[in-house]
Amino acid sequence: MFCLLPAAAYSCFAFFAGCLLMPVLPVLESGGFGAEILENSGLLITALAGLGAALIFLFPLLREEGDESSLKSRGIICMTVLAVSAALFFNTLLNLIPFTKEAMAPLGRKEGSSLLLMAAAVCLAGPAGEEGAFRAFCFRHLRKELGFPGAALLSSLFFGIYHGNLVQGIYAFLLGLVLCWSMEIFGTVKAPLACHMAANASSLILAWTVGKQDLGTGTMVFLCLCSGCIMTVMMVCSTGKVRRNDNETTVNRNPML
C-alpha cells in the first residue's frame, strides 16, 4: 500500500492544480484568453502535477545519484531508439486489435490544442513526474522486496491504472515494463526518464502528423513488426553490453538498492 503513495500524490497535485486554475479563468476570459486556456486546461493541470511530483520524487534521487550515474551519449542514443521503437510498436499493436482501435480514436490530436504546451506537458513535465513517482519511488522500493520481475509488473500495473482508461492503461503498462527494464539495466533513473521523454515525443509527433488517418492494415502490420524487431534488438544488445561490463568491472549496475 505504501507504493500507492505516488499515484495518490499525483492525483492530489492534479486536484490542486485545477483549484489554482479555476479562479484565474474568469480573469483570462475577460482579457480574451479564456477560451484558449480552457481548451488547454487539461495540459496545464498535467504540467503542474508533473512538476509537483518531480520536485518530491525525482529530484531528490537525481541529487543522490549525482554525476556517478550519468547516462553517456551512447546510452542516451540507445534509450532514444528503444523508446521510439517501443512507442511505435505498442501504438501500432493496439491499433491492430479491433476493440482497442475503436477506443483509441478519441485519443488523437485534439483541435485547439497548443503544440508548445502539449510538448511541455507531455514530453517534459509529465515524464519527469511519472518517472519520479513510478520508477524512482514505486519501482525502486518494490525492487527491494520483490526483486525485478515482481517490482516491474506491479509498478507497471499501478502506472497503467493511474492513466484511467483501458487503452492508455494497456499502453502505459507495456511501456512501464520497458522503463523498469531500462532502470534495471543502466542503474539510474535517468535512463527511464530519457526513454519516457523520447517515447512521448515520438507519440506526439505521430499524433500531430498522422492523426486519425487510416494507414491501412498492411502498413500497420509492417510498422509493428519492424518497430518490434528494433525494440527487441536494442534490449538484447544493451543487456549484453552491461553484462560484459559487469564481468570486467564487477560493479553493481543498480546503485540505488
MIDOSE-1310 file (N, C-alpha, C; in nm, 2 decimals, decimal comma, always signed):
residues 257
mfcl	+0,08/-0,12/+0,00/+0,00/+0,00/+0,00/+0,09/+0,13/+0,00; +0,20/+0,11/+0,06/+0,30/+0,23/+0,07/+0,33/+0,28/-0,07; +0,34/+0,18/-0,17/+0,38/+0,22/-0,30/+0,27/+0,28/-0,38; +0,15/+0,28/-0,33/+0,04/+0,35/-0,39/+0,05/+0,50/-0,37
lpaa	+0,14/+0,54/-0,28/+0,15/+0,69/-0,25/+0,18/+0,77/-0,37; +0,26/+0,73/-0,46/+0,29/+0,82/-0,58/+0,16/+0,85/-0,66; +0,08/+0,75/-0,68/-0,05/+0,77/-0,76/-0,14/+0,86/-0,68; -0,15/+0,84/-0,55/-0,24/+0,93/-0,47/-0,18/+1,07/-0,47
aysc	-0,05/+1,09/-0,46/+0,01/+1,22/-0,46/-0,01/+1,29/-0,59; +0,00/+1,21/-0,70/-0,02/+1,27/-0,83/-0,16/+1,32/-0,85; -0,26/+1,24/-0,80/-0,40/+1,29/-0,81/-0,42/+1,41/-0,73; -0,35/+1,42/-0,61/-0,36/+1,54/-0,53/-0,30/+1,67/-0,60
faff	-0,19/+1,65/-0,66/-0,12/+1,75/-0,74/-0,22/+1,80/-0,85; -0,28/+1,71/-0,92/-0,37/+1,74/-1,03/-0,49/+1,82/-0,97; -0,54/+1,78/-0,86/-0,66/+1,84/-0,80/-0,62/+1,99/-0,76; -0,51/+2,01/-0,69/-0,47/+2,14/-0,65/-0,43/+2,23/-0,77
agcl	-0,38/+2,17/-0,88/-0,35/+2,25/-1,00/-0,48/+2,30/-1,06; -0,59/+2,21/-1,06/-0,72/+2,25/-1,11/-0,78/+2,36/-1,02; -0,76/+2,35/-0,89/-0,81/+2,46/-0,80/-0,74/+2,59/-0,82; -0,61/+2,58/-0,86/-0,53/+2,71/-0,88/-0,58/+2,77/-1,01
lmpv	-0,62/+2,69/-1,11/-0,66/+2,75/-1,24/-0,80/+2,81/-1,24; -0,89/+2,75/-1,15/-1,03/+2,79/-1,15/-1,05/+2,94/-1,13; -0,99/+3,01/-1,03/-1,01/+3,15/-1,01/-0,94/+3,24/-1,12; -0,84/+3,18/-1,19/-0,77/+3,25/-1,29/-0,85/+3,26/-1,42
lpvl	-0,93/+3,16/-1,45/-1,00/+3,15/-1,58/-1,09/+3,27/-1,60; -1,17/+3,32/-1,51/-1,26/+3,43/-1,54/-1,18/+3,56/-1,57; -1,06/+3,58/-1,51/-0,98/+3,69/-1,54/-0,93/+3,68/-1,68; -0,88/+3,56/-1,72/-0,83/+3,54/-1,85/-0,94/+3,56/-1,96
esgg	-1,06/+3,51/-1,92/-1,17/+3,52/-2,02/-1,21/+3,66/-2,05; -1,20/+3,74/-1,94/-1,23/+3,89/-1,96/-1,13/+3,95/-2,05; -1,00/+3,90/-2,05/-0,90/+3,95/-2,14/-0,89/+3,89/-2,28; -0,99/+3,80/-2,30/-0,99/+3,73/-2,44/-0,91/+3,61/-2,45
fgae	-0,86/+3,56/-2,34/-0,77/+3,44/-2,34/-0,84/+3,32/-2,28; -0,96/+3,33/-2,23/-1,03/+3,23/-2,15/-1,05/+3,10/-2,23; -1,10/+3,12/-2,36/-1,14/+3,00/-2,44/-1,01/+2,92/-2,47; -0,90/+2,98/-2,50/-0,78/+2,91/-2,53/-0,73/+2,83/-2,41
ilen	-0,73/+2,91/-2,30/-0,68/+2,84/-2,17/-0,77/+2,73/-2,13; -0,90/+2,75/-2,15/-1,00/+2,64/-2,11/-0,98/+2,52/-2,20; -0,95/+2,54/-2,33/-0,92/+2,42/-2,41/-0,80/+2,35/-2,37; -0,70/+2,42/-2,32/-0,57/+2,36/-2,28/-0,56/+2,34/-2,13
sgll	-0,67/+2,35/-2,06/-0,66/+2,34/-1,91/-0,61/+2,20/-1,87; -0,65/+2,10/-1,94/-0,60/+1,96/-1,91/-0,45/+1,95/-1,92; -0,39/+2,02/-2,02/-0,25/+2,01/-2,04/-0,18/+2,09/-1,92; -0,24/+2,20/-1,89/-0,18/+2,29/-1,78/-0,18/+2,21/-1,65
ital	-0,29/+2,14/-1,62/-0,30/+2,05/-1,50/-0,20/+1,94/-1,50; -0,18/+1,88/-1,62/-0,08/+1,77/-1,63/+0,06/+1,83/-1,61; +0,09/+1,94/-1,66/+0,22/+2,00/-1,65/+0,25/+2,04/-1,50; +0,15/+2,10/-1,43/+0,17/+2,14/-1,29/+0,18/+2,02/-1,20
aglg	+0,10/+1,92/-1,23/+0,10/+1,80/-1,15/+0,24/+1,72/-1,17; +0,28/+1,72/-1,29/+0,41/+1,66/-1,32/+0,53/+1,73/-1,25; +0,53/+1,86/-1,25/+0,63/+1,94/-1,18/+0,63/+1,91/-1,03; +0,51/+1,91/-0,98/+0,50/+1,88/-0,83/+0,55/+1,75/-0,79
aali	+0,52/+1,64/-0,87/+0,56/+1,51/-0,85/+0,71/+1,50/-0,87; +0,77/+1,57/-0,97/+0,91/+1,56/-1,00/+0,99/+1,63/-0,88; +0,94/+1,73/-0,82/+1,01/+1,80/-0,71/+1,02/+1,71/-0,59; +0,91/+1,63/-0,57/+0,91/+1,54/-0,45/+0,98/+1,41/-0,47
flfp	+0,96/+1,35/-0,58/+1,00/+1,21/-0,60/+1,13/+1,20/-0,69; +1,14/+1,28/-0,79/+1,25/+1,27/-0,89/+1,38/+1,34/-0,85; +1,37/+1,47/-0,82/+1,49/+1,55/-0,80/+1,57/+1,50/-0,68; +1,51/+1,45/-0,57/+1,59/+1,40/-0,46/+1,68/+1,28/-0,50
llre	+1,63/+1,19/-0,58/+1,70/+1,08/-0,63/+1,81/+1,12/-0,73; +1,78/+1,22/-0,81/+1,89/+1,27/-0,90/+2,00/+1,33/-0,83; +1,97/+1,40/-0,72/+2,08/+1,46/-0,63/+2,16/+1,35/-0,57; +2,09/+1,24/-0,52/+2,15/+1,13/-0,46/+2,24/+1,05/-0,56
egde	+2,20/+1,04/-0,68/+2,28/+0,97/-0,78/+2,40/+1,05/-0,82; +2,39/+1,18/-0,83/+2,49/+1,27/-0,87/+2,55/+1,24/-1,01; +2,67/+1,27/-1,03/+2,73/+1,25/-1,16/+2,78/+1,11/-1,18; +2,79/+1,03/-1,08/+2,85/+0,90/-1,09/+2,76/+0,81/-1,18
sslk	+2,63/+0,83/-1,18/+2,54/+0,75/-1,26/+2,49/+0,82/-1,38; +2,58/+0,91/-1,44/+2,54/+0,99/-1,56/+2,52/+0,90/-1,67; +2,42/+0,93/-1,76/+2,40/+0,85/-1,88/+2,48/+0,90/-1,99; +2,57/+0,82/-2,04/+2,66/+0,86/-2,15/+2,59/+0,88/-2,28
srgi	+2,65/+0,94/-2,38/+2,59/+0,97/-2,51/+2,54/+0,84/-2,58; +2,62/+0,74/-2,56/+2,57/+0,61/-2,62/+2,44/+0,56/-2,56; +2,44/+0,57/-2,42/+2,32/+0,53/-2,35/+2,20/+0,61/-2,39; +2,22/+0,74/-2,41/+2,11/+0,83/-2,45/+2,05/+0,79/-2,59
icmt	+2,15/+0,76/-2,68/+2,11/+0,72/-2,81/+2,03/+0,59/-2,81; +2,08/+0,50/-2,73/+2,02/+0,37/-2,71/+1,88/+0,38/-2,65; +1,86/+0,47/-2,55/+1,73/+0,49/-2,49/+1,63/+0,56/-2,59; +1,69/+0,65/-2,67/+1,60/+0,72/-2,77/+1,55/+0,62/-2,87
vlav	+1,64/+0,54/-2,93/+1,60/+0,44/-3,03/+1,50/+0,34/-2,97; +1,53/+0,29/-2,85/+1,44/+0,20/-2,78/+1,31/+0,26/-2,76; +1,30/+0,38/-2,71/+1,18/+0,45/-2,68/+1,09/+0,47/-2,80; +1,15/+0,52/-2,91/+1,07/+0,54/-3,03/+1,02/+0,41/-3,09
saal	+1,10/+0,31/-3,09/+1,06/+0,18/-3,14/+0,95/+0,12/-3,05; +0,97/+0,13/-2,92/+0,86/+0,08/-2,83/+0,73/+0,15/-2,84; +0,74/+0,28/-2,85/+0,61/+0,36/-2,86/+0,54/+0,33/-2,99; +0,62/+0,31/-3,10/+0,56/+0,28/-3,23/+0,50/+0,14/-3,23
ffnt	+0,58/+0,05/-3,17/+0,53/-0,09/-3,16/+0,40/-0,10/-3,08; +0,40/-0,04/-2,97/+0,28/-0,06/-2,88/+0,16/+0,02/-2,94; +0,18/+0,13/-3,00/+0,07/+0,21/-3,07/+0,01/+0,13/-3,19; +0,10/+0,08/-3,27/+0,05/+0,01/-3,39/-0,01/-0,12/-3,35
llnl	+0,04/-0,19/-3,25/-0,02/-0,31/-3,20/-0,16/-0,29/-3,15; -0,18/-0,18/-3,07/-0,31/-0,15/-3,02/-0,41/-0,11/-3,13; -0,35/-0,05/-3,23/-0,43/-0,01/-3,35/-0,48/-0,13/-3,43; -0,41/-0,24/-3,42/-0,44/-0,36/-3,50/-0,54/-0,45/-3,43
ipft	-0,56/-0,42/-3,30/-0,66/-0,50/-3,22/-0,80/-0,43/-3,23; -0,90/-0,49/-3,28/-1,03/-0,42/-3,31/-1,08/-0,34/-3,19; -1,10/-0,40/-3,07/-1,17/-0,32/-2,96/-1,08/-0,21/-2,91; -0,95/-0,22/-2,91/-0,86/-0,11/-2,87/-0,85/-0,01/-2,98
keam	-0,86/-0,05/-3,10/-0,85/+0,05/-3,21/-0,97/+0,15/-3,21; -1,09/+0,10/-3,18/-1,20/+0,19/-3,17/-1,19/+0,28/-3,05; -1,13/+0,23/-2,94/-1,12/+0,32/-2,82/-1,01/+0,42/-2,84; -0,91/+0,39/-2,93/-0,80/+0,49/-2,95/-0,84/+0,61/-3,03
aplg	-0,95/+0,60/-3,10/-1,00/+0,71/-3,19/-1,00/+0,85/-3,12; -1,06/+0,86/-3,00/-1,07/+0,99/-2,94/-0,94/+1,03/-2,87; -0,84/+0,95/-2,88/-0,72/+0,98/-2,81/-0,61/+1,06/-2,89; -0,65/+1,08/-3,02/-0,55/+1,15/-3,10/-0,55/+1,30/-3,08
rkeg	-0,49/+1,37/-3,18/-0,48/+1,52/-3,16/-0,62/+1,58/-3,15; -0,63/+1,68/-3,05/-0,75/+1,75/-3,03/-0,74/+1,89/-3,09; -0,84/+1,93/-3,16/-0,84/+2,06/-3,22/-0,84/+2,17/-3,11; -0,76/+2,27/-3,14/-0,74/+2,38/-3,04/-0,63/+2,36/-2,94
ssll	-0,57/+2,24/-2,95/-0,46/+2,22/-2,85/-0,33/+2,29/-2,89; -0,27/+2,35/-2,79/-0,14/+2,42/-2,82/-0,03/+2,32/-2,83; +0,04/+2,32/-2,94/+0,15/+2,23/-2,96/+0,26/+2,25/-2,86; +0,29/+2,38/-2,83/+0,40/+2,41/-2,74/+0,37/+2,37/-2,59
lmaa	+0,24/+2,39/-2,55/+0,20/+2,35/-2,42/+0,19/+2,20/-2,41; +0,15/+2,14/-2,52/+0,14/+1,99/-2,52/+0,28/+1,93/-2,51; +0,37/+1,99/-2,58/+0,51/+1,94/-2,58/+0,57/+1,95/-2,43; +0,54/+2,06/-2,37/+0,59/+2,09/-2,24/+0,53/+1,99/-2,14
avcl	+0,40/+1,97/-2,15/+0,33/+1,88/-2,05/+0,35/+1,73/-2,08; +0,35/+1,69/-2,21/+0,36/+1,55/-2,24/+0,50/+1,50/-2,25; +0,59/+1,59/-2,30/+0,73/+1,54/-2,32/+0,83/+1,58/-2,21; +0,79/+1,68/-2,12/+0,89/+1,72/-2,02/+0,83/+1,70/-1,88
agpa	+0,73/+1,78/-1,84/+0,68/+1,77/-1,71/+0,61/+1,64/-1,67; +0,53/+1,59/-1,76/+0,46/+1,46/-1,74/+0,56/+1,35/-1,72; +0,65/+1,32/-1,81/+0,75/+1,21/-1,79/+0,84/+1,23/-1,66; +0,88/+1,36/-1,63/+0,96/+1,38/-1,51/+0,88/+1,34/-1,38
geeg	+0,75/+1,38/-1,38/+0,67/+1,35/-1,26/+0,64/+1,20/-1,25; +0,61/+1,14/-1,37/+0,57/+1,00/-1,36/+0,70/+0,91/-1,34; +0,81/+0,95/-1,39/+0,93/+0,87/-1,36/+0,97/+0,88/-1,21; +0,95/+1,00/-1,16/+0,98/+1,02/-1,02/+0,89/+0,94/-0,93
afra	+0,76/+0,93/-0,97/+0,66/+0,86/-0,89/+0,66/+0,71/-0,90; +0,67/+0,67/-1,03/+0,65/+0,52/-1,05/+0,78/+0,44/-1,07; +0,89/+0,51/-1,11/+1,02/+0,43/-1,12/+1,11/+0,47/-1,00; +1,14/+0,60/-0,98/+1,23/+0,64/-0,87/+1,17/+0,60/-0,74
fcfr	+1,04/+0,61/-0,72/+0,99/+0,58/-0,59/+0,93/+0,43/-0,58; +0,82/+0,41/-0,67/+0,75/+0,29/-0,66/+0,83/+0,17/-0,70; +0,89/+0,16/-0,82/+0,97/+0,05/-0,86/+1,09/+0,03/-0,77; +1,16/+0,13/-0,73/+1,28/+0,12/-0,65/+1,25/+0,05/-0,52
hlrk	+1,14/+0,09/-0,45/+1,10/+0,03/-0,32/+1,05/-0,11/-0,34; +0,97/-0,13/-0,44/+0,92/-0,27/-0,46/+1,04/-0,36/-0,50; +1,14/-0,31/-0,57/+1,25/-0,39/-0,61/+1,33/-0,45/-0,49; +1,33/-0,38/-0,38/+1,40/-0,44/-0,26/+1,32/-0,56/-0,20
elgf	+1,19/-0,56/-0,22/+1,11/-0,66/-0,16/+1,08/-0,78/-0,25; +1,05/-0,75/-0,38/+1,00/-0,84/-0,47/+1,10/-0,89/-0,58; +1,21/-0,82/-0,59/+1,30/-0,85/-0,70/+1,26/-0,78/-0,83; +1,33/-0,79/-0,93/+1,30/-0,72/-1,05/+1,17/-0,76/-1,12
pgaa	+1,14/-0,89/-1,14/+1,01/-0,92/-1,21/+0,89/-0,87/-1,14; +0,88/-0,90/-1,01/+0,76/-0,86/-0,94/+0,75/-0,71/-0,93; +0,86/-0,64/-0,91/+0,86/-0,50/-0,90/+0,82/-0,43/-1,03; +0,87/-0,48/-1,14/+0,84/-0,43/-1,27/+0,69/-0,45/-1,30
llss	+0,64/-0,57/-1,28/+0,50/-0,60/-1,31/+0,41/-0,51/-1,22; +0,43/-0,51/-1,09/+0,34/-0,44/-1,00/+0,35/-0,29/-1,02; +0,47/-0,23/-1,04/+0,48/-0,08/-1,06/+0,42/-0,04/-1,19; +0,44/-0,13/-1,29/+0,38/-0,10/-1,43/+0,23/-0,11/-1,42
lffg	+0,18/-0,21/-1,34/+0,03/-0,22/-1,32/-0,03/-0,09/-1,26; +0,04/-0,04/-1,16/+0,00/+0,09/-1,09/+0,00/+0,20/-1,20; +0,11/+0,20/-1,28/+0,13/+0,30/-1,38/+0,01/+0,30/-1,48; -0,03/+0,18/-1,52/-0,14/+0,16/-1,62/-0,27/+0,21/-1,56
iyhg	-0,30/+0,16/-1,43/-0,42/+0,20/-1,37/-0,43/+0,35/-1,35; -0,32/+0,41/-1,32/-0,32/+0,56/-1,30/-0,37/+0,64/-1,42; -0,35/+0,58/-1,54/-0,38/+0,65/-1,66/-0,54/+0,66/-1,69; -0,61/+0,57/-1,62/-0,75/+0,60/-1,61/-0,84/+0,54/-1,71
nlvq	-0,79/+0,49/-1,82/-0,88/+0,42/-1,92/-0,81/+0,30/-1,98; -0,88/+0,21/-2,04/-0,83/+0,08/-2,08/-0,72/+0,09/-2,18; -0,73/+0,16/-2,28/-0,63/+0,17/-2,39/-0,50/+0,23/-2,34; -0,51/+0,35/-2,28/-0,39/+0,41/-2,23/-0,33/+0,33/-2,11
giya	-0,42/+0,26/-2,04/-0,37/+0,18/-1,93/-0,29/+0,06/-1,98; -0,33/+0,00/-2,09/-0,26/-0,11/-2,15/-0,12/-0,06/-2,21; -0,13/+0,05/-2,28/-0,01/+0,11/-2,34/+0,09/+0,15/-2,22; +0,04/+0,21/-2,12/+0,13/+0,25/-2,01/+0,19/+0,13/-1,94
fllg	+0,11/+0,03/-1,92/+0,16/-0,09/-1,86/+0,28/-0,15/-1,94; +0,26/-0,16/-2,07/+0,36/-0,22/-2,16/+0,49/-0,13/-2,16; +0,46/+0,00/-2,17/+0,58/+0,09/-2,17/+0,64/+0,09/-2,04; +0,57/+0,08/-1,93/+0,62/+0,08/-1,80/+0,72/-0,04/-1,78
lvlc	+0,69/-0,15/-1,84/+0,78/-0,26/-1,83/+0,92/-0,23/-1,89; +0,91/-0,16/-2,01/+1,03/-0,12/-2,08/+1,11/-0,02/-1,99; +1,04/+0,07/-1,93/+1,10/+0,17/-1,85/+1,17/+0,11/-1,72; +1,10/+0,02/-1,66/+1,16/-0,05/-1,55/+1,29/-0,13/-1,59
wsme	+1,28/-0,19/-1,71/+1,40/-0,27/-1,76/+1,51/-0,17/-1,78; +1,49/-0,05/-1,84/+1,60/+0,04/-1,86/+1,66/+0,09/-1,73; +1,58/+0,11/-1,63/+1,64/+0,15/-1,50/+1,72/+0,04/-1,44; +1,67/-0,09/-1,45/+1,74/-0,20/-1,40/+1,88/-0,22/-1,47
ifgt	+1,88/-0,20/-1,60/+2,00/-0,23/-1,68/+2,10/-0,12/-1,66; +2,06/+0,01/-1,67/+2,15/+0,12/-1,66/+2,18/+0,17/-1,52; +2,09/+0,12/-1,42/+2,12/+0,16/-1,28/+2,10/+0,30/-1,25; +2,02/+0,37/-1,32/+1,99/+0,52/-1,29/+1,85/+0,55/-1,34
vkap	+1,79/+0,64/-1,27/+1,65/+0,69/-1,31/+1,66/+0,77/-1,44; +1,78/+0,82/-1,47/+1,80/+0,90/-1,59/+1,77/+0,82/-1,72; +1,79/+0,69/-1,71/+1,76/+0,60/-1,83/+1,61/+0,60/-1,86; +1,52/+0,56/-1,77/+1,38/+0,56/-1,80/+1,32/+0,70/-1,82
lach	+1,39/+0,81/-1,76/+1,35/+0,94/-1,79/+1,37/+0,98/-1,93; +1,49/+0,95/-1,98/+1,52/+0,98/-2,13/+1,43/+0,90/-2,22; +1,41/+0,77/-2,18/+1,33/+0,68/-2,26/+1,18/+0,73/-2,27; +1,13/+0,77/-2,15/+0,99/+0,82/-2,14/+0,97/+0,94/-2,22
maan	+1,06/+1,04/-2,21/+1,05/+1,16/-2,29/+1,05/+1,14/-2,44; +1,15/+1,05/-2,48/+1,16/+1,02/-2,62/+1,03/+0,95/-2,67; +0,98/+0,85/-2,59/+0,86/+0,78/-2,63/+0,74/+0,87/-2,65; +0,72/+0,97/-2,55/+0,61/+1,06/-2,56/+0,63/+1,16/-2,67
assl	+0,75/+1,20/-2,70/+0,78/+1,29/-2,81/+0,74/+1,22/-2,94; +0,78/+1,10/-2,96/+0,75/+1,03/-3,08/+0,60/+1,01/-3,10; +0,53/+0,97/-2,99/+0,39/+0,96/-3,00/+0,32/+1,09/-3,03; +0,37/+1,20/-2,97/+0,31/+1,33/-3,00/+0,33/+1,37/-3,15
ilaw	+0,45/+1,34/-3,20/+0,48/+1,37/-3,34/+0,39/+1,29/-3,43; +0,37/+1,16/-3,39/+0,28/+1,07/-3,47/+0,14/+1,12/-3,47; +0,09/+1,16/-3,35/-0,05/+1,21/-3,34/-0,07/+1,34/-3,42; +0,04/+1,43/-3,41/+0,03/+1,56/-3,48/+0,04/+1,55/-3,63
tvgk	+0,11/+1,46/-3,68/+0,13/+1,45/-3,82/+0,04/+1,35/-3,89; +0,03/+1,23/-3,84/-0,06/+1,13/-3,90/-0,20/+1,15/-3,85; -0,22/+1,18/-3,72/-0,35/+1,20/-3,66/-0,44/+1,08/-3,68; -0,56/+1,10/-3,73/-0,66/+0,99/-3,74/-0,66/+0,93/-3,88
qdlg	-0,56/+0,95/-3,96/-0,55/+0,89/-4,09/-0,54/+0,74/-4,08; -0,61/+0,67/-4,18/-0,61/+0,53/-4,18/-0,49/+0,48/-4,27; -0,39/+0,43/-4,21/-0,27/+0,39/-4,28/-0,29/+0,25/-4,35; -0,39/+0,18/-4,32/-0,41/+0,05/-4,38/-0,35/-0,06/-4,29
tgtm	-0,42/-0,18/-4,30/-0,37/-0,29/-4,21/-0,23/-0,33/-4,25; -0,20/-0,34/-4,38/-0,07/-0,39/-4,43/+0,04/-0,30/-4,37; +0,02/-0,17/-4,38/+0,12/-0,07/-4,34/+0,14/-0,08/-4,19; +0,03/-0,10/-4,11/+0,03/-0,11/-3,97/+0,11/-0,23/-3,92
vflc	+0,08/-0,34/-3,99/+0,15/-0,47/-3,96/+0,30/-0,46/-3,98; +0,34/-0,39/-4,10/+0,48/-0,37/-4,13/+0,55/-0,29/-4,03; +0,48/-0,18/-3,99/+0,54/-0,09/-3,89/+0,55/-0,16/-3,75; +0,45/-0,24/-3,72/+0,45/-0,31/-3,59/+0,57/-0,41/-3,59
lcsg	+0,58/-0,49/-3,69/+0,69/-0,59/-3,70/+0,83/-0,52/-3,70; +0,85/-0,42/-3,77/+0,98/-0,35/-3,78/+1,01/-0,29/-3,65; +0,92/-0,21/-3,59/+0,95/-0,15/-3,46/+0,97/-0,25/-3,35; +0,89/-0,36/-3,35/+0,91/-0,47/-3,25/+1,04/-0,53/-3,26
cimt	+1,09/-0,55/-3,38/+1,22/-0,61/-3,40/+1,33/-0,52/-3,35; +1,32/-0,39/-3,38/+1,42/-0,29/-3,34/+1,42/-0,28/-3,19; +1,30/-0,28/-3,13/+1,30/-0,27/-2,98/+1,36/-0,39/-2,92; +1,34/-0,51/-2,97/+1,40/-0,63/-2,92/+1,55/-0,63/-2,93
vmmv	+1,60/-0,59/-3,05/+1,74/-0,59/-3,07/+1,81/-0,49/-2,98; +1,75/-0,38/-2,96/+1,81/-0,28/-2,87/+1,82/-0,33/-2,72; +1,71/-0,40/-2,68/+1,71/-0,45/-2,54/+1,81/-0,56/-2,53; +1,82/-0,65/-2,62/+1,92/-0,76/-2,62/+2,06/-0,71/-2,62
cstg	+2,09/-0,61/-2,71/+2,23/-0,56/-2,72/+2,27/-0,48/-2,60; +2,18/-0,40/-2,54/+2,21/-0,33/-2,42/+2,23/-0,42/-2,30; +2,15/-0,52/-2,29/+2,17/-0,62/-2,18/+2,30/-0,69/-2,19; +2,34/-0,73/-2,31/+2,47/-0,80/-2,34/+2,58/-0,71/-2,30
kvrr	+2,57/-0,58/-2,34/+2,68/-0,48/-2,32/+2,70/-0,46/-2,17; +2,59/-0,45/-2,09/+2,60/-0,43/-1,95/+2,66/-0,55/-1,88; +2,62/-0,67/-1,92/+2,67/-0,79/-1,86/+2,82/-0,80/-1,88; +2,87/-0,76/-2,00/+3,01/-0,77/-2,03/+3,08/-0,67/-1,94
ndne	+3,02/-0,55/-1,92/+3,09/-0,45/-1,84/+3,09/-0,50/-1,69; +2,98/-0,57/-1,65/+2,98/-0,62/-1,51/+3,09/-0,73/-1,49; +3,11/-0,81/-1,59/+3,21/-0,92/-1,58/+3,35/-0,85/-1,57; +3,37/-0,74/-1,64/+3,50/-0,68/-1,64/+3,53/-0,60/-1,52
ttvn	+3,43/-0,53/-1,46/+3,45/-0,44/-1,35/+3,39/-0,49/-1,22; +3,30/-0,59/-1,23/+3,23/-0,64/-1,11/+3,17/-0,53/-1,03; +3,11/-0,43/-1,10/+3,04/-0,32/-1,03/+2,89/-0,34/-1,04; +2,82/-0,32/-0,93/+2,68/-0,33/-0,92/+2,61/-0,22/-1,01
rnpm	+2,53/-0,26/-1,11/+2,47/-0,17/-1,20/+2,36/-0,09/-1,14; +2,31/-0,13/-1,02/+2,20/-0,06/-0,97/+2,24/+0,00/-0,83; +2,30/+0,12/-0,83/+2,35/+0,17/-0,70/+2,24/+0,22/-0,61; +2,11/+0,22/-0,66/+2,01/+0,27/-0,57/+1,96/+0,17/-0,47
l	+2,00/+0,04/-0,48/+1,95/-0,06/-0,39/+2,04/-0,07/-0,27
